[in-house]
């Protein structure tokens, strides 16, 4: 299951400490203006080593487009993107190859496959998301041609929550600070929370909100092709995500129908809604209002504190303290990944709904 999507299909490949990672995108129409710079600007947002709050692994993450683009435009053929690992250092993992790291997929990979790449988690590493972001860059460019924008921002780091933000804030501010929040007044407190966790040899989680604007009415196909189901699955498929909310989310359980319902109104001859508690989706179909969703991201499982585990070679209990270069919080770097996954879902549905011609722009 390394392929995502139906009409706009993405296959990712590569491991954290292998030769490289990337993606193959199949189903992108011909004629889309695309270059390595389009992909690079998204990879740069996810790239490690950009601040004291992230892993110190100094990867440049340079994108190479190997196929599917000619004379600056897509040809309709599969687009292959490769990013070579330049600073892989698996030495820290040799001593713990038989010690499953708490909170990681080490043991279940070993139990399922009987053979795994133990270097940094291999395929289960957060570095796997690089291929998703590369593919998402193409999806964002494609749906952007139709006035659709996808924007994510950090709304919590641990107990530190961001204040309200306008759409202009959400579009402009996350790129201006290392925690990727739209509320600039919360940057210092969020940064301090991450720094404190790191100084204690620990890690911290948080939450990210994603907003997609400009969606037409009618994306999504009942009963088992619902837009919200696909968005939820795409976001839950990001490593470290433990919960997904759309619209009012869990708060909807506390509301009455009169409070939850979004009343239709006429605006400029168009049917809109007074509120958007449904998050832009009803009956699995887009309403034309902004798509709003949130994800809860767990703390980075690789921490320096001593923890208990089992030596699966000797089948005896053991202790482990994880060394190496790890993010004290993966939340800021999840922001572009979340945008990419939502953009991929929207591109897929736009093509399936006939809003984008599958053959050419």
Buried (B, 14 or more C-beta within 10 A) or exposed (E): EEEBBEBBBBBBBBBBBBEBBBBBBBBBBBBBEBEBEBBBEBBBBBBBBBEEBBBEBEBBBBBEBEEBBEEEBBBBEBBBBBBBBEEBEBEBBEEBBBBBBBBBBBBEBBEEEEEBBBBBBBBBBBBBBBBBBBBBBBBBBBBBBBEBBBBBBBBBBBEBBBEEBEEEBBBEBBEEBBBBBBBBEBBEBBBEBBBEBBEEEBBBBBBBBBBBBBBBEBBBBEEEBBBBBBBBEBBEEBBBBEBBBBBBBEEBEEEEEEEBBBEEEEEEEEEBBEBBBBBBBBEBBBBBBBBBBBBBBBBBBBBBEEBEBBBBEEEEEBEBEBEBBBBBBBBBBBBBBBBBBBBBBBBBBBBBBEBBEBEEB
